[in-house]
Amino acid sequence: MSNVPQIKIPATYMRGGTSKGVFFSLTDLPKAAQVPGEARDKILQRVIGSPDPYGQQIDGMGAATSSTSKTVILAKSEQSDHDVDYLFGQVAINKAFVDWSGNCGNLTAAVGAFAISKGLVDASRIPENGICTVRIWQKNIGKTIIAHVPITNGEVQETGDFELDGVTFPAAEVVIEFMDPADGEGSMFPTGNVVDDLEVPGIGTFKATMINSGIPTIFVNADAIGYTGTELQKDINSDAAALEKFETMRAYGAVKMGLIQDVSEAAARQHTPKIAFVSPAKSYEASSGKQISEQEIDICVRALSMGKLHHAMMGTASVAIATAAAVKGTLVNLAAGGVERDSVTFGHPSGTLRVGAAATLEQDEWKVTKAVMSRSARVLMEGWVRIPGDTF
């Protein structure tokens, strides 16, 4: 039996918001992986360390959570008036597939910095000092995102004093604008309602707000499913029955949203939709020990990603929260007081986050022009990743 040597691929390991991922320039990938298909998926899985029946991703760059089992491919944009094309792949941990169905809002914060440093942004658009506006085409969902990246002495500034709950150390602030964030070409509310009855056989019927904004998301009331809205990861992720219940609700919600035809298809679409539960503002202790007062937030939100309660909040789900909060009558809006608003501060397991969005009703259809939030990003390591040469 012959042993095939490893190959090396240029890559950068980056934190964006409360996520981490391996970033690639499209042209640095092996030829077979420069187009969608089996070779690309196999390479990304091997880089991350999946599929891993142990659920640890020891033999790869992943860290056994949905927030760290992520890959990004960037290229000079093929779209007019854009700088970079951004493709996101959510790598399953213990199964052999890569989910391309949605965006990662957190890693979006790192896209602009990577694009600048790798020459994907025209030099004439980069100031010597100030803010570089990077125009991102998000290929997974076909949307425009604008990242405002700080520049010092002609280079990306990564250090700063901006603090983001869920990230231990401060860094430079990156403001992100999600333009026309309703996901896909259909209605922002695919059922036509801001609140629906979601019937889940064997579990019950629940009031739900199902929205396509940032990322398809299903919101339910915390008290309707036996929770307070102040839960931390340990309260949910150690409860196998609870996780199964959430996944079943997510599957039936996906069918009702028209994302899949049958609940059996949900297993192959783990990244979208997300499921979250909300409650009116309550005081609680965050996972870091930080005390969160109900006076400093408008609402409590907890969301699951890839079958587990997220340690903070997904960036795209934050867009969904902001949008839903801006539409009167949604469960998110009602939990936040039922008033008109163009921003919302919500409590999540790691702390708080403020997100802005303004929604308008046009010809009986809700529209939102953009959602805005602040994140930070930093290069953790750059060089090459290595994988066995017979991976693909």
C-alpha positions as CSV (number, residue, x, y, z in Angstrom):
1,M,0.0,0.0,0.0
2,S,1.5,3.3,-1.0
3,N,1.1,6.4,1.1
4,V,0.1,9.6,-0.6
5,P,1.9,12.7,0.6
6,Q,0.0,15.8,1.8
7,I,-0.6,18.8,-0.3
8,K,-0.6,22.4,1.0
9,I,-3.1,25.1,0.2
10,P,-2.7,28.8,1.0
11,A,-5.2,29.8,3.7
12,T,-5.9,32.3,6.5
13,Y,-7.5,31.4,9.8
14,M,-9.7,34.3,10.9
15,R,-12.1,35.3,13.6
16,G,-15.1,37.3,12.5
17,G,-17.5,38.4,15.1
18,T,-18.2,35.4,17.4
19,S,-17.2,32.9,14.8
20,K,-13.9,31.5,13.4
21,G,-13.3,30.0,9.9
22,V,-10.7,29.1,7.3
23,F,-10.5,31.6,4.5
24,F,-9.3,30.9,0.9
25,S,-8.8,32.9,-2.2
26,L,-10.6,31.0,-5.0
27,T,-7.6,30.9,-7.2
28,D,-5.4,29.3,-4.5
29,L,-7.6,26.2,-4.3
30,P,-6.8,23.2,-6.4
31,K,-8.3,23.5,-9.9
32,A,-10.9,20.8,-9.1
33,A,-12.1,22.9,-6.2
34,Q,-12.4,26.2,-8.0
35,V,-15.8,25.1,-9.1
36,P,-18.7,23.8,-7.0
37,G,-18.8,20.1,-6.6
38,E,-17.6,17.0,-4.7
39,A,-13.9,17.9,-4.9
40,R,-14.5,21.3,-3.2
41,D,-16.7,19.8,-0.5
42,K,-14.3,17.0,0.3
43,I,-11.3,19.4,0.5
44,L,-13.2,21.7,2.9
45,Q,-14.4,18.9,5.0
46,R,-10.8,17.5,5.3
47,V,-9.5,21.0,6.2
48,I,-12.0,21.3,9.0
49,G,-11.7,17.7,10.2
50,S,-15.1,16.3,9.2
51,P,-16.9,14.0,9.2
52,D,-15.8,13.1,12.7
53,P,-17.9,10.5,14.5
54,Y,-16.2,11.5,17.7
55,G,-17.6,15.0,17.2
56,Q,-14.3,16.7,18.1
57,Q,-12.6,17.6,14.7
58,I,-9.2,16.8,16.3
59,D,-7.7,16.1,12.9
60,G,-8.6,19.5,11.4
61,M,-9.0,23.2,11.9
62,G,-12.5,23.0,13.3
63,A,-13.3,23.2,17.0
64,A,-16.4,21.0,17.2
65,T,-19.0,23.8,17.3
66,S,-21.2,25.4,14.6
67,S,-19.3,28.7,15.2
68,T,-16.0,27.2,14.3
69,S,-16.8,24.6,11.6
70,K,-16.8,27.2,8.9
71,T,-15.1,28.0,5.5
72,V,-15.0,31.0,3.3
73,I,-14.0,31.3,-0.4
74,L,-13.4,34.8,-1.8
75,A,-12.7,36.1,-5.3
76,K,-12.7,39.3,-7.3
77,S,-16.3,40.1,-7.8
78,E,-18.0,39.2,-11.1
79,Q,-20.8,41.6,-10.1
80,S,-20.7,45.3,-11.2
81,D,-20.1,47.8,-8.5
82,H,-18.8,45.1,-6.1
83,D,-15.3,44.4,-4.9
84,V,-15.4,40.8,-3.8
85,D,-17.6,37.7,-4.2
86,Y,-18.1,35.9,-0.8
87,L,-19.1,32.2,-0.6
88,F,-19.7,30.6,2.8
89,G,-19.6,26.9,3.5
90,Q,-20.9,25.5,6.8
91,V,-19.2,22.2,7.4
92,A,-21.1,19.6,9.3
93,I,-19.2,18.1,12.2
94,N,-20.2,14.5,12.2
95,K,-21.7,14.1,8.7
96,A,-20.1,14.3,5.3
97,F,-21.6,17.4,3.8
98,V,-21.1,21.1,3.4
99,D,-24.2,23.3,3.7
100,W,-24.2,26.2,1.1
101,S,-27.7,27.3,1.8
102,G,-27.0,30.5,3.7
103,N,-24.6,33.3,4.8
104,C,-22.5,33.7,8.0
105,G,-23.0,37.2,9.3
106,N,-20.3,37.0,11.8
107,L,-17.6,36.0,9.3
108,T,-18.8,38.8,7.1
109,A,-16.9,41.1,9.4
110,A,-13.6,39.4,8.3
111,V,-14.4,39.3,4.6
112,G,-13.5,43.0,4.0
113,A,-10.2,42.7,5.8
114,F,-9.2,39.6,3.9
115,A,-10.2,41.1,0.6
116,I,-8.1,44.2,1.2
117,S,-5.1,42.3,2.4
118,K,-5.2,39.8,-0.6
119,G,-5.5,42.5,-3.3
120,L,-9.1,41.8,-4.1
121,V,-10.0,45.5,-3.5
122,D,-8.7,48.0,-6.0
123,A,-5.9,50.0,-4.4
124,S,-7.5,53.3,-5.4
125,R,-10.4,52.5,-3.1
126,I,-8.2,52.0,0.0
127,P,-7.3,55.2,1.9
128,E,-4.0,55.7,3.6
129,N,-5.9,56.4,6.8
130,G,-9.6,56.2,7.4
131,I,-12.4,53.8,6.5
132,C,-12.4,51.5,3.4
133,T,-15.8,50.7,2.1
134,V,-15.8,47.1,0.8
135,R,-18.7,46.2,-1.4
136,I,-19.4,42.4,-0.9
137,W,-21.5,40.2,-3.1
138,Q,-22.8,37.4,-0.9
139,K,-23.1,34.5,-3.4
140,N,-25.0,32.1,-1.2
141,I,-28.1,34.3,-1.0
142,G,-27.4,36.8,-3.8
143,K,-27.3,40.0,-1.6
144,T,-25.1,43.0,-1.2
145,I,-23.2,43.7,2.1
146,I,-21.2,46.7,2.8
147,A,-18.3,46.4,5.3
148,H,-16.6,49.6,6.7
149,V,-13.1,48.5,7.5
150,P,-10.7,50.8,9.4
151,I,-7.3,51.5,7.7
152,T,-4.2,52.8,9.3
153,N,-1.0,53.6,7.3
154,G,-2.5,51.8,4.3
155,E,-3.2,48.5,6.1
156,V,-6.2,47.0,7.8
157,Q,-6.4,48.0,11.4
158,E,-7.3,45.0,13.5
159,T,-6.6,46.2,17.1
160,G,-8.8,48.7,18.9
161,D,-11.1,49.2,21.9
162,F,-14.4,47.9,20.5
163,E,-15.8,45.2,22.8
164,L,-18.2,42.5,21.5
165,D,-19.9,40.2,24.0
166,G,-18.9,36.6,23.2
167,V,-15.4,37.7,22.3
168,T,-12.8,37.9,25.1
169,F,-10.5,40.7,23.8
170,P,-11.3,44.1,22.2
171,A,-10.5,44.9,18.6
172,A,-11.2,47.4,15.9
173,E,-14.9,48.0,15.1
174,V,-16.2,47.0,11.7
175,V,-19.6,48.3,10.8
176,I,-21.6,46.1,8.5
177,E,-24.6,47.0,6.4
178,F,-26.8,44.2,5.1
179,M,-28.6,45.7,2.1
180,D,-32.1,44.5,1.3
181,P,-31.5,41.6,3.7
182,A,-34.7,39.7,3.0
183,D,-33.3,36.3,2.0
184,G,-34.2,35.0,-1.4
185,E,-36.6,36.4,-4.0
186,G,-39.9,35.7,-2.2
187,S,-41.7,37.5,0.6
188,M,-40.0,38.5,3.8
189,F,-42.8,36.6,5.5
190,P,-43.1,33.5,3.2
191,T,-46.5,32.5,4.7
192,G,-47.9,36.0,4.2
193,N,-48.4,36.3,8.0
194,V,-46.3,37.9,10.7
195,V,-47.5,35.2,13.1
196,D,-48.6,31.7,12.2
197,D,-49.7,28.6,14.0
198,L,-46.9,26.1,13.6
199,E,-48.3,22.6,14.1
200,V,-45.6,20.0,15.1
201,P,-47.0,16.5,15.2
202,G,-46.4,14.8,18.6
203,I,-45.2,18.0,20.2
204,G,-47.9,20.7,19.9
205,T,-49.0,23.8,18.0
206,F,-47.1,27.0,18.6
207,K,-47.3,30.6,17.6
208,A,-44.4,31.4,15.4
209,T,-43.0,34.2,13.3
210,M,-41.2,32.9,10.3
211,I,-39.1,35.5,8.5
212,N,-36.6,35.6,5.6
213,S,-34.2,38.4,6.6
214,G,-30.5,37.9,7.0
215,I,-31.2,34.2,7.2
216,P,-34.5,32.3,7.3
217,T,-35.5,32.1,11.0
218,I,-38.3,30.7,13.0
219,F,-39.1,32.6,16.2
220,V,-41.3,31.1,19.0
221,N,-42.2,32.3,22.5
222,A,-39.9,30.9,25.2
223,D,-42.8,30.4,27.7
224,A,-44.7,28.4,25.1
225,I,-42.0,25.7,25.0
226,G,-41.2,25.7,28.7
227,Y,-38.3,28.2,28.9
228,T,-37.6,31.7,30.3
229,G,-35.5,33.1,27.5
230,T,-32.5,33.5,29.8
231,E,-31.0,30.0,29.2
232,L,-27.4,29.3,28.6
233,Q,-25.7,26.6,26.5
234,K,-25.5,24.2,29.4
235,D,-29.2,24.4,30.0
236,I,-30.1,23.3,26.5
237,N,-27.2,21.4,24.9
238,S,-27.0,18.8,27.6
239,D,-30.6,17.9,27.1
240,A,-30.9,15.5,24.1
241,A,-34.7,15.4,24.3
242,A,-34.8,19.2,24.1
243,L,-32.5,19.3,21.1
244,E,-34.6,16.7,19.3
245,K,-37.7,18.8,20.0
246,F,-36.1,21.9,18.6
247,E,-34.9,20.0,15.5
248,T,-38.4,18.6,14.9
249,M,-39.9,22.1,15.2
250,R,-37.3,23.5,12.8
251,A,-38.0,20.8,10.3
252,Y,-41.8,21.5,10.3
253,G,-41.1,25.2,10.2
254,A,-38.8,24.8,7.1
255,V,-41.7,23.0,5.3
256,K,-44.1,25.8,6.2
257,M,-41.7,28.4,5.0
258,G,-41.3,26.5,1.6
259,L,-37.6,25.8,2.1
260,I,-38.1,22.1,1.9
261,Q,-40.9,19.8,0.7
262,D,-40.8,17.2,3.4
263,V,-39.4,17.2,7.0
264,S,-37.0,14.4,6.0
265,E,-35.0,16.9,3.9
266,A,-34.2,19.0,7.0
267,A,-31.3,16.7,7.9
268,A,-29.4,17.7,4.8
269,R,-30.2,21.4,5.4
270,Q,-28.9,22.0,8.9
271,H,-27.7,25.6,8.4
272,T,-31.1,27.0,7.4
273,P,-33.6,27.8,8.7
274,K,-32.5,28.8,12.3
275,I,-34.9,28.4,15.2
276,A,-34.9,30.9,18.1
277,F,-37.0,31.6,21.2
278,V,-37.8,35.0,22.6
279,S,-39.1,36.5,25.8
280,P,-39.5,40.0,27.2
281,A,-36.4,41.6,28.8
282,K,-35.3,39.8,32.0
283,S,-32.2,40.1,34.1
284,Y,-29.8,37.2,34.0
285,E,-26.1,36.2,34.4
286,A,-24.3,35.7,31.1
287,S,-22.0,32.8,30.4
288,S,-19.0,34.9,31.4
289,G,-20.5,35.8,34.7
290,K,-21.4,39.3,33.5
291,Q,-24.7,40.5,35.0
292,I,-27.2,41.6,32.3
293,S,-30.0,43.9,33.6
294,E,-33.4,43.9,32.0
295,Q,-33.1,47.7,31.9
296,E,-30.3,47.6,29.3
297,I,-32.1,45.3,26.9
298,D,-35.3,45.3,25.0
299,I,-35.7,41.5,24.7
300,C,-34.1,38.2,25.4
301,V,-33.3,35.9,22.4
302,R,-31.8,32.4,22.3
303,A,-31.0,30.7,19.0
304,L,-29.9,27.3,17.8
305,S,-27.4,26.7,15.1
306,M,-26.5,23.3,13.6
307,G,-28.6,21.6,16.3
308,K,-27.1,23.3,19.3
309,L,-27.8,26.5,21.3
310,H,-25.4,29.2,20.1
311,H,-23.0,30.6,22.6
312,A,-23.9,34.2,21.5
313,M,-25.9,35.1,18.4
314,M,-25.3,34.4,14.7
315,G,-24.8,37.6,12.8
316,T,-27.5,36.7,10.2
317,A,-29.9,35.8,12.9
318,S,-29.2,39.2,14.5
319,V,-30.5,40.7,11.2
320,A,-33.6,38.6,11.4
321,I,-34.1,39.8,15.0
322,A,-33.7,43.4,14.1
323,T,-36.1,43.1,11.1
324,A,-38.7,41.2,13.0
325,A,-38.5,43.7,15.9
326,A,-39.2,46.5,13.4
327,V,-42.4,44.9,12.2
328,K,-45.4,45.4,14.5
329,G,-47.1,42.3,15.6
330,T,-44.3,39.8,15.2
331,L,-43.5,37.7,18.2
332,V,-40.1,39.5,18.4
333,N,-41.8,42.9,18.3
334,L,-44.4,42.0,20.8
335,A,-41.8,40.6,23.3
336,A,-39.9,43.9,22.9
337,G,-43.0,45.9,23.8
338,G,-45.0,46.0,20.6
339,V,-43.9,49.5,19.7
340,E,-42.5,50.9,16.5
341,R,-38.7,50.8,16.5
342,D,-35.7,51.1,14.2
343,S,-33.2,49.3,16.4
344,V,-33.3,46.7,19.2
345,T,-30.9,45.7,21.9
346,F,-31.2,42.0,22.8
347,G,-29.7,39.8,25.4
348,H,-28.1,36.5,24.3
349,P,-26.1,33.9,26.3
350,S,-22.8,35.9,26.2
351,G,-24.2,39.4,26.7
352,T,-26.0,42.0,24.6
353,L,-26.0,43.3,21.1
354,R,-27.7,46.3,19.4
355,V,-28.8,45.9,15.8
356,G,-30.7,48.4,13.6
357,A,-33.3,47.9,10.9
358,A,-36.2,49.9,9.5
359,A,-39.1,48.1,7.9
360,T,-41.9,49.6,5.8
361,L,-45.2,48.2,4.4
362,E,-45.4,48.6,0.7
363,Q,-48.4,47.3,-1.3
364,D,-49.1,44.8,1.5
365,E,-45.5,43.5,1.5
366,W,-43.0,44.3,4.3
367,K,-39.7,45.6,3.0
368,V,-36.5,46.4,4.8
369,T,-33.8,48.4,3.0
370,K,-30.9,47.5,5.3
371,A,-29.8,46.2,8.7
372,V,-26.7,47.5,10.5
373,M,-24.5,46.1,13.2
374,S,-21.0,46.4,14.5
375,R,-18.6,43.5,14.7
376,S,-14.8,43.0,14.8
377,A,-12.4,40.7,13.0
378,R,-8.8,39.5,13.3
379,V,-6.3,37.3,11.5
380,L,-5.4,34.4,13.8
381,M,-3.0,32.6,11.5
382,E,-1.9,32.6,7.9
383,G,0.1,30.3,5.7
384,W,-1.0,26.9,4.4
385,V,-3.3,24.2,5.5
386,R,-2.3,20.6,4.6
387,I,-4.5,17.7,3.6
388,P,-3.7,14.2,2.3
389,G,-3.3,14.3,-1.5
390,D,-5.9,11.7,-2.1
391,T,-8.7,13.7,-0.3
392,F,-10.4,14.5,-3.6
